[in-house]
Amino acid sequence: MWALSAVGYRRLGTAAALATAVGGWISGKLPAHDPWGLWVDHGASVRIPAAVLAYAGLTVLVVAWWQYGRTAATVRETLTTLAWWTAPFLLTPPLYSADVYSYIAQGAMVVEGLDVYTVGPSSLDPAGIGGDAAASVGNHWRDTPAPYGPLFLLLSAAVAKTTGGTIVPAVLAMRLIALASLLLIVWALRRLAREHGTGESRALWLGALNPLLLMHVVGGMHNDGLMIGLMLAGCALALRGRWVAGSALIGLAMMVKSPAAVSLLFIGVMVHASATGPQVRRWAKGLLAPGLVACAVAGSATLVSGTGFGWLRTQGVAGNIHTALSLVSDLGLGLGELGRLLLGTDPEPVKSAVQTLGLAAAVVLILVLARRSMSGHLPPVHALGLGLLALVALSPMVQPWYLLWGLVVVAATQQHGRLVAVLTVLSAALVYETHPAGGTPAFGFVLAGIAALVATLVIRRTPSVPEPAPVPGPRGAHPDTPHAPRSAEAPRGTA
């Protein structure tokens, strides 16, 4: 296969990102009304060719990313590449999702004093602040209460109040939050990679330069990016002995999206390992202390926001919408329909039961990973990544960007191997599942399947990268010493 230098792939990827952004400008998720006239629908005769251009650009971007990962790029080169690949998406309308309109509308609801945990964006005055955003929200979400935490609602409210809810500046302000999330992810990835003895450039390639992240965190502005950034930063601080500050950041991450709470269990493993005294005291400190800190932060954020504790009862609203990527929901739906055909029973209770069993299985797997981490068989942060991947795989609702929850964590803790290969293939495939306008057309699944097949064949036919030799532990350790992450109360070194 032809090969370029890291700079060559950077240029190729930049051209591809530009094509994707130009195509997305016309075929992306345009607002229902834009008073500035920048993001307007030009009709199917223009929209369809633009979507083809966006898909073609995305394909070249995936190839450039894949090949870039096989170069010996330095950290500085990878950061430069990330900047070049990100730049074309800065001014585009929302790509691959309409969720940002929900964010703006929910922020406007907070400004207007409406209860975002009881009613949906449709409750806004169409002529008032956030009215244009509410009109642009997808049909599934117009009457759905917010499943997000108070911290994110405060940020959304600040955007809505500052911009008056005007679509273009409001969307661009949300993109600034997405860019800040990306910077936080980059910062945490580099530090976690150092702590685990993995290459920083490789971690950035899989965890930040990944087209799946660029499309859905930068292009689509999903708040998962902010959750991941805060969660990773909390883990990075905990590994350096600052578990209180790390737990506080996890509390903030939970106030964006609740899955970040899983990381508290693994910070508890670090705290337990470093604690002294009787075994009961060590267990109590590990199991309770990080959670108490995070809950104190979460409670304070809730009180400051003034939105109330309604987020505790809206965490399951997303599960009411069926997504084809959720294996447990697909299984539950299939069994429910089979029962309806054979026995005449209602399929919904069967589907709900299977979804509950899936979540229960995910909890069991997470606890097993925590136990293996506590016994020293897995580094806590790596076990966290595996746990988040299990949670996504068994969740009742799965979106393509949910893969990033665990993928970004694993990127910092593992450089090569079968898991990294699987995550790479999934990243290359899932970018096709969503249309630039945010829908999930049938041909998107076909394209994703083709991409997965091609990527798998490429990996199988390409000479495998040898597993890295045992890496050194903390700075100064002998190269042959098995690596063990720094305990939660180890002396702090330089960042």
C-alpha positions as CSV (number, residue, x, y, z in Angstrom):
1,M,0.0,0.0,0.0
2,W,1.2,3.5,-0.8
3,A,2.7,5.3,2.2
4,L,3.3,9.0,3.1
5,S,5.1,10.7,5.9
6,A,3.3,11.9,9.0
7,V,3.2,15.4,7.3
8,G,1.8,13.9,4.1
9,Y,-1.0,12.2,6.0
10,R,-1.6,15.4,7.9
11,R,-2.2,17.2,4.6
12,L,-4.3,14.5,3.2
13,G,-6.5,14.4,6.3
14,T,-6.8,18.2,6.4
15,A,-8.1,18.2,2.8
16,A,-10.5,15.4,3.7
17,A,-11.7,17.2,6.8
18,L,-12.3,20.4,4.7
19,A,-14.3,18.3,2.2
20,T,-16.3,16.8,5.0
21,A,-16.9,20.3,6.5
22,V,-18.0,21.8,3.2
23,G,-20.4,19.0,2.5
24,G,-21.7,19.1,6.0
25,W,-22.2,22.9,5.8
26,I,-25.0,22.1,3.3
27,S,-26.1,18.7,4.3
28,G,-25.6,18.9,8.1
29,K,-28.3,19.4,10.7
30,L,-29.5,22.8,9.7
31,P,-31.7,24.8,12.0
32,A,-35.4,25.2,11.4
33,H,-34.8,29.0,11.2
34,D,-31.6,31.0,11.0
35,P,-32.2,34.8,11.2
36,W,-28.6,35.3,9.9
37,G,-29.2,33.3,6.8
38,L,-25.9,31.4,7.0
39,W,-27.3,27.9,7.6
40,V,-30.2,27.5,5.3
41,D,-31.5,24.6,3.3
42,H,-30.7,24.9,-0.5
43,G,-32.9,21.9,-1.5
44,A,-32.3,18.3,-2.3
45,S,-30.6,19.1,-5.6
46,V,-27.7,20.6,-3.6
47,R,-28.1,18.7,-0.4
48,I,-27.6,15.2,-1.8
49,P,-24.3,16.0,-3.7
50,A,-23.1,17.8,-0.5
51,A,-23.8,14.6,1.5
52,V,-21.9,12.5,-1.0
53,L,-19.0,15.0,-0.7
54,A,-19.1,14.7,3.1
55,Y,-19.1,10.9,3.0
56,A,-16.2,10.9,0.5
57,G,-14.2,13.3,2.7
58,L,-14.9,11.3,5.8
59,T,-13.7,8.1,4.0
60,V,-10.4,9.8,3.1
61,L,-10.1,11.2,6.6
62,V,-10.5,7.7,8.1
63,V,-7.8,6.3,5.7
64,A,-5.4,9.2,6.6
65,W,-6.0,8.6,10.3
66,W,-5.5,4.8,9.9
67,Q,-2.2,5.3,8.0
68,Y,-1.1,8.1,10.3
69,G,-1.2,5.6,13.2
70,R,1.5,3.6,11.4
71,T,4.0,6.4,11.2
72,A,6.5,7.3,13.9
73,A,4.9,10.7,14.5
74,T,6.1,12.7,17.5
75,V,3.7,14.2,20.1
76,R,4.3,17.6,18.6
77,E,3.5,16.4,15.1
78,T,0.3,14.7,16.4
79,L,-0.8,17.8,18.2
80,T,-0.2,19.8,15.1
81,T,-2.2,17.3,13.0
82,L,-5.0,17.5,15.5
83,A,-5.2,21.2,15.2
84,W,-5.2,21.0,11.3
85,W,-7.9,18.3,11.3
86,T,-10.1,20.2,13.8
87,A,-9.9,23.6,12.2
88,P,-12.3,22.9,9.2
89,F,-15.2,22.1,11.6
90,L,-15.0,25.2,13.8
91,L,-17.7,27.2,11.9
92,T,-19.9,24.5,10.4
93,P,-23.5,23.9,11.5
94,P,-24.1,20.9,13.8
95,L,-22.9,17.7,12.1
96,Y,-24.2,14.2,12.6
97,S,-26.6,15.2,15.4
98,A,-29.3,17.7,16.4
99,D,-28.5,17.3,20.1
100,V,-26.8,20.7,20.4
101,Y,-30.2,22.3,19.7
102,S,-31.6,20.5,22.7
103,Y,-28.7,21.8,24.8
104,I,-29.4,25.4,23.8
105,A,-33.1,25.0,24.3
106,Q,-32.6,23.4,27.7
107,G,-30.3,26.3,28.6
108,A,-33.0,28.7,27.6
109,M,-35.5,26.8,29.8
110,V,-33.2,27.4,32.8
111,V,-33.0,31.1,31.9
112,E,-36.8,31.2,31.6
113,G,-37.2,29.4,35.0
114,L,-38.8,26.3,33.5
115,D,-38.2,22.9,35.0
116,V,-36.0,21.1,32.5
117,Y,-36.5,17.8,34.4
118,T,-40.3,17.8,34.0
119,V,-41.0,19.3,30.6
120,G,-39.2,19.4,27.2
121,P,-38.0,22.1,24.8
122,S,-41.5,22.4,23.3
123,S,-42.6,24.3,26.4
124,L,-40.5,27.3,25.2
125,D,-42.2,30.3,23.6
126,P,-41.5,30.0,19.8
127,A,-40.9,33.8,19.6
128,G,-38.8,33.9,22.8
129,I,-35.2,33.0,23.8
130,G,-34.4,29.5,22.6
131,G,-37.5,29.3,20.4
132,D,-35.5,28.7,17.2
133,A,-33.4,26.0,18.9
134,A,-36.5,24.3,20.2
135,A,-38.0,24.2,16.7
136,S,-34.8,22.5,15.5
137,V,-34.8,19.8,18.1
138,G,-35.4,16.2,16.9
139,N,-38.9,14.9,17.2
140,H,-37.9,12.3,19.9
141,W,-36.6,15.0,22.2
142,R,-39.0,17.9,21.9
143,D,-41.2,16.7,24.8
144,T,-38.4,14.8,26.7
145,P,-37.0,16.1,30.0
146,A,-33.3,16.7,30.2
147,P,-31.2,13.7,31.3
148,Y,-28.1,15.9,31.9
149,G,-26.7,17.2,35.1
150,P,-26.9,20.7,36.5
151,L,-23.3,21.6,35.6
152,F,-24.0,21.2,31.9
153,L,-27.3,23.0,32.2
154,L,-25.5,25.9,33.8
155,L,-23.1,26.1,30.8
156,S,-26.0,25.8,28.4
157,A,-27.9,28.5,30.2
158,A,-24.9,30.8,30.1
159,V,-24.7,30.2,26.3
160,A,-28.4,30.9,25.9
161,K,-28.3,34.1,28.0
162,T,-25.1,35.4,26.4
163,T,-26.3,34.9,22.8
164,G,-30.0,35.5,23.4
165,G,-30.6,32.1,21.9
166,T,-29.7,33.2,18.4
167,I,-28.8,30.1,16.5
168,V,-25.5,30.7,14.9
169,P,-23.7,32.4,17.9
170,A,-25.3,29.9,20.3
171,V,-24.1,26.9,18.3
172,L,-20.6,28.3,18.0
173,A,-20.5,29.0,21.7
174,M,-21.4,25.4,22.3
175,R,-18.6,24.4,20.0
176,L,-16.2,26.4,22.1
177,I,-17.2,24.2,25.1
178,A,-16.6,21.2,22.8
179,L,-13.1,22.5,22.0
180,A,-12.3,23.1,25.7
181,S,-13.4,19.5,26.3
182,L,-11.0,18.3,23.5
183,L,-8.1,20.2,25.1
184,L,-8.9,18.7,28.5
185,I,-8.9,15.2,26.9
186,V,-5.5,15.9,25.3
187,W,-4.1,17.1,28.6
188,A,-5.3,14.1,30.5
189,L,-4.4,11.6,27.8
190,R,-0.8,12.7,27.8
191,R,-0.4,12.5,31.6
192,L,-2.2,9.1,31.9
193,A,0.0,7.8,29.1
194,R,3.1,8.9,31.0
195,E,1.9,7.2,34.2
196,H,1.2,3.9,32.3
197,G,4.4,3.9,30.3
198,T,2.5,4.0,27.0
199,G,3.4,6.4,24.1
200,E,1.8,9.8,24.3
201,S,1.6,10.1,20.5
202,R,-0.1,6.7,20.2
203,A,-2.6,7.6,22.9
204,L,-3.4,10.9,21.2
205,W,-3.8,9.1,17.9
206,L,-6.4,6.7,19.1
207,G,-8.0,8.9,21.8
208,A,-8.1,12.4,20.3
209,L,-7.2,12.3,16.6
210,N,-9.8,9.6,16.1
211,P,-12.4,10.6,13.4
212,L,-15.2,9.3,15.6
213,L,-14.3,11.9,18.2
214,L,-13.7,14.7,15.7
215,M,-17.1,14.1,14.1
216,H,-19.2,13.8,17.3
217,V,-17.4,15.9,19.8
218,V,-16.2,18.8,17.6
219,G,-18.7,18.4,14.7
220,G,-21.7,17.3,16.7
221,M,-20.7,19.0,20.0
222,H,-21.9,16.1,22.2
223,N,-21.5,16.8,25.9
224,D,-19.9,13.3,26.2
225,G,-16.7,15.1,25.3
226,L,-16.9,17.2,28.4
227,M,-17.8,14.2,30.6
228,I,-14.8,12.2,29.3
229,G,-12.4,15.2,29.7
230,L,-13.4,15.8,33.3
231,M,-13.4,12.0,34.1
232,L,-9.9,11.5,32.5
233,A,-8.5,14.6,34.3
234,G,-9.9,13.2,37.6
235,C,-8.2,9.9,37.0
236,A,-4.9,11.6,36.1
237,L,-5.0,13.6,39.4
238,A,-5.9,10.5,41.4
239,L,-2.9,8.6,40.0
240,R,-0.6,11.3,41.1
241,G,-1.9,11.1,44.7
242,R,-4.5,13.9,44.5
243,W,-7.5,11.7,44.8
244,V,-9.6,14.3,46.6
245,A,-9.3,16.8,43.7
246,G,-9.7,13.8,41.2
247,S,-12.9,12.7,42.9
248,A,-14.2,16.3,42.8
249,L,-13.6,16.4,39.0
250,I,-15.5,13.1,38.8
251,G,-18.3,14.7,40.6
252,L,-18.4,17.5,38.0
253,A,-18.3,14.9,35.2
254,M,-21.3,13.2,36.8
255,M,-23.1,16.6,36.7
256,V,-22.7,16.4,32.9
257,K,-23.6,12.8,32.3
258,S,-24.0,10.1,34.9
259,P,-21.9,7.2,33.5
260,A,-18.8,9.0,34.8
261,A,-19.8,7.7,38.3
262,V,-18.3,4.3,37.3
263,S,-14.8,5.9,37.6
264,L,-15.3,6.4,41.4
265,L,-15.1,2.7,42.0
266,F,-11.6,2.6,40.4
267,I,-10.4,5.7,42.2
268,G,-11.5,3.9,45.3
269,V,-9.2,1.0,44.3
270,M,-6.3,3.4,44.1
271,V,-7.2,4.9,47.5
272,H,-7.6,1.5,49.1
273,A,-4.2,0.4,47.8
274,S,-2.4,3.5,49.2
275,A,-4.3,3.6,52.6
276,T,-2.6,2.5,55.8
277,G,-3.9,1.0,59.0
278,P,-6.4,-1.8,59.7
279,Q,-8.0,-3.5,56.7
280,V,-11.5,-2.3,57.7
281,R,-10.3,1.3,57.6
282,R,-8.6,0.8,54.2
283,W,-11.8,-0.7,52.8
284,A,-14.0,2.1,54.2
285,K,-11.7,4.8,52.9
286,G,-11.5,3.2,49.4
287,L,-15.2,2.5,49.1
288,L,-16.6,5.6,50.7
289,A,-14.2,8.5,50.5
290,P,-14.1,9.2,46.7
291,G,-17.9,8.8,46.6
292,L,-18.5,11.2,49.5
293,V,-16.3,13.8,47.8
294,A,-18.0,13.4,44.4
295,C,-21.5,13.5,46.0
296,A,-20.6,16.7,47.9
297,V,-19.5,18.3,44.6
298,A,-22.6,17.1,42.8
299,G,-24.9,18.3,45.6
300,S,-23.2,21.7,45.6
301,A,-23.5,22.0,41.8
302,T,-27.2,21.1,42.0
303,L,-27.9,23.7,44.7
304,V,-25.9,26.4,42.9
305,S,-27.7,25.7,39.6
306,G,-31.1,26.0,41.1
307,T,-32.4,23.3,38.8
308,G,-33.2,20.9,41.6
309,F,-32.5,17.2,42.0
310,G,-34.8,16.2,39.1
311,W,-31.8,14.8,37.3
312,L,-32.0,11.8,39.6
313,R,-35.3,10.7,38.0
314,T,-34.5,11.4,34.4
315,Q,-31.5,9.2,33.9
316,G,-33.5,6.6,32.1
317,V,-35.4,8.7,29.6
318,A,-32.9,8.0,26.8
319,G,-33.6,4.3,27.2
320,N,-37.1,4.8,26.0
321,I,-35.8,5.3,22.4
322,H,-34.7,2.2,20.6
323,T,-31.3,2.4,18.9
324,A,-30.2,-0.4,16.6
325,L,-26.7,-0.4,18.1
326,S,-28.0,-1.6,21.5
327,L,-27.7,-5.4,21.4
328,V,-29.7,-5.9,24.5
329,S,-32.6,-3.8,23.2
330,D,-32.5,-5.6,19.9
331,L,-32.6,-9.0,21.7
332,G,-35.4,-7.8,24.0
333,L,-37.4,-6.5,21.1
334,G,-36.9,-9.7,19.2
335,L,-37.9,-11.9,22.2
336,G,-40.9,-9.6,22.9
337,E,-42.1,-9.8,19.3
338,L,-41.7,-13.6,19.4
339,G,-43.8,-13.8,22.5
340,R,-46.4,-11.6,21.0
341,L,-46.6,-13.9,17.9
342,L,-46.6,-17.2,19.8
343,L,-48.4,-16.3,23.0
344,G,-50.1,-13.0,22.4
345,T,-48.2,-11.3,25.2
346,D,-47.2,-7.6,25.4
347,P,-43.6,-7.3,24.0
348,E,-42.7,-4.2,26.1
349,P,-42.3,-6.0,29.5
350,V,-40.0,-8.6,27.8
351,K,-37.9,-5.9,26.2
352,S,-37.7,-4.0,29.6
353,A,-36.7,-7.2,31.4
354,V,-33.9,-7.9,28.9
355,Q,-32.6,-4.4,29.2
356,T,-32.5,-4.6,33.0
357,L,-30.6,-7.9,32.8
358,G,-28.1,-6.3,30.4
359,L,-27.5,-3.4,32.9
360,A,-27.2,-6.0,35.7
361,A,-24.6,-7.9,33.7
362,A,-22.7,-4.7,33.1
363,V,-22.6,-4.0,36.8
364,V,-21.3,-7.5,37.5
365,L,-18.6,-7.1,34.9
366,I,-17.5,-3.8,36.3
367,L,-17.3,-5.2,39.9
368,V,-15.2,-8.1,38.6
369,L,-12.9,-5.7,36.9
370,A,-12.6,-3.7,40.1
371,R,-11.8,-6.8,42.0
372,R,-9.1,-7.8,39.5
373,S,-7.7,-4.3,39.7
374,M,-7.6,-4.5,43.5
375,S,-5.7,-7.8,43.3
376,G,-3.1,-6.2,41.1
377,H,-4.0,-8.0,37.8
378,L,-5.2,-4.8,36.0
379,P,-4.2,-1.2,36.4
380,P,-7.2,0.7,37.8
381,V,-7.5,3.2,34.9
382,H,-7.3,0.4,32.3
383,A,-9.9,-1.6,34.2
384,L,-12.1,1.6,34.1
385,G,-11.8,1.7,30.3
386,L,-12.9,-2.0,30.1
387,G,-15.8,-1.4,32.5
388,L,-17.1,1.6,30.4
389,L,-16.8,-0.5,27.2
390,A,-18.9,-3.2,29.0
391,L,-21.4,-0.7,30.1
392,V,-21.8,0.6,26.5
393,A,-22.1,-2.9,25.0
394,L,-24.9,-3.8,27.5
395,S,-26.7,-0.5,27.6
396,P,-30.4,-0.2,26.6
397,M,-29.5,2.7,24.4
398,V,-26.2,3.0,22.4
399,Q,-25.1,5.8,20.1
400,P,-21.9,5.6,18.0
401,W,-20.1,8.2,20.1
402,Y,-20.8,6.2,23.3
403,L,-17.8,4.0,22.3
404,L,-15.6,7.0,23.2
405,W,-16.4,6.6,26.9
406,G,-14.1,3.6,27.2
407,L,-12.0,4.0,24.1
408,V,-10.4,7.2,25.2
409,V,-9.5,5.6,28.6
410,V,-8.0,2.5,26.9
411,A,-6.0,4.8,24.5
412,A,-4.0,6.0,27.5
413,T,-3.4,2.6,29.0
414,Q,-2.8,0.2,26.1
415,Q,-0.8,0.8,22.9
416,H,-1.2,-2.4,20.9
417,G,-3.1,-5.7,21.0
418,R,-6.4,-7.2,20.1
419,L,-8.5,-4.8,22.0
420,V,-6.9,-1.8,20.4
421,A,-7.4,-3.4,17.0
422,V,-11.1,-3.9,17.7
423,L,-11.5,-0.3,18.9
424,T,-9.7,0.9,15.8
425,V,-12.0,-1.1,13.5
426,L,-15.1,0.1,15.4
427,S,-13.9,3.7,15.1
428,A,-13.5,3.4,11.4
429,A,-16.9,1.8,11.0
430,L,-19.1,3.8,13.3
431,V,-18.4,7.1,11.7
432,Y,-20.6,6.0,8.8
433,E,-23.6,5.0,10.9
434,T,-24.9,8.6,11.2
435,H,-25.8,10.9,8.3
436,P,-24.4,14.5,8.4
437,A,-27.9,15.6,9.1
438,G,-28.1,13.4,12.2
439,G,-30.3,10.6,10.9
440,T,-29.4,6.9,10.8
441,P,-30.3,5.7,7.3
442,A,-30.1,2.1,6.3
443,F,-27.2,2.7,4.0
444,G,-25.2,4.0,6.9
445,F,-25.3,0.6,8.5
446,V,-24.3,-0.9,5.2
447,L,-21.4,1.4,4.9
448,A,-20.4,0.7,8.5
449,G,-20.4,-3.0,7.8
450,I,-18.3,-2.6,4.7
451,A,-15.8,-0.4,6.6
452,A,-15.6,-2.9,9.4
453,L,-14.9,-5.7,7.0
454,V,-12.3,-3.8,5.0
455,A,-10.6,-2.6,8.2
456,T,-10.5,-6.2,9.6
457,L,-9.0,-7.6,6.4
458,V,-6.4,-4.8,6.4
459,I,-5.4,-5.6,10.0
460,R,-5.2,-9.4,9.3
461,R,-3.1,-8.9,6.2
462,T,-0.8,-6.3,7.6
463,P,2.2,-7.5,9.6
464,S,1.3,-7.2,13.2
465,V,3.0,-4.7,15.3
466,P,4.9,-6.6,18.0
467,E,3.8,-6.2,21.6
468,P,5.9,-3.7,23.5
469,A,8.5,-5.0,25.8
470,P,7.8,-4.6,29.5
471,V,7.7,-0.8,30.1
472,P,9.3,0.9,33.1
473,G,7.2,1.9,36.0
474,P,7.4,5.3,37.7
475,R,10.4,7.4,36.7
476,G,13.7,5.9,37.6
477,A,12.5,2.3,37.8
478,H,14.6,-0.5,36.3
479,P,13.4,-1.2,32.7
480,D,12.7,-4.9,33.6
481,T,10.5,-4.0,36.5
482,P,6.9,-4.9,35.9
483,H,4.9,-1.7,35.6
484,A,2.5,-0.7,38.4
485,P,0.7,2.6,38.3
486,R,1.5,5.1,41.0
487,S,-0.6,4.8,44.1
488,A,-3.2,7.4,44.9
489,E,-1.0,8.9,47.7
490,A,2.4,8.5,46.2
491,P,4.7,11.6,46.1
492,R,3.8,14.0,43.4
493,G,6.3,14.4,40.5
494,T,6.4,16.9,37.7
495,A,3.4,16.9,35.4
